[in-house]
């Protein structure tokens, strides 16, 4: 009977750890500014290369409002869950 108690306790501990990991607060999205350094279209999808904080990010996806971006334009980048997307071109 004591053996069953240990199994139940271990199962409860594993369940608590699993639920704790699953219900952890996600990191909030990060907004940053960048400068467009290159544009290219692949199969009808525009991809932009951007310099942000001294780092070059290549072939970033963008929203449809950003497809007319030109080299030198300032842009707004949204990073969520390790995916960066260009969401706006600044005037």
Buried (B, 14 or more C-beta within 10 A) or exposed (E): EEEEEEEEEEEEEEEEEEEEEEEEEEEEEEEEEBBBBBBEEEEEEBBBBBEBEEEEBEEBEBBEEBBEBEEEBBBBBBBEEEEBBBBBBEE
